[in-house]
């Protein structure tokens, strides 16, 4: 499973005008979000400070990205189990199926 910082960076990068940010720790609230600074000149993380996403916008994006990731991982697991079941239905042994998975 990916950690919170992974999804936070994905979320921030998904907004127009994001310059990048120094990430001293997991950012978990609006105060910490507003204190983020870019690594180049310690300035704003946004190109246009008048048009920046709110913390709520960022949280919504994080949750969507996490949900999408979890759904994709579940779909992969289900597809793998389906393939294993089909191979076994064809008569392959557990050892043969395991060799196929490698």
Helices and strands as residue ranges (DSSP letters): H 4-14, H 30-34, H 55-89, H 94-101
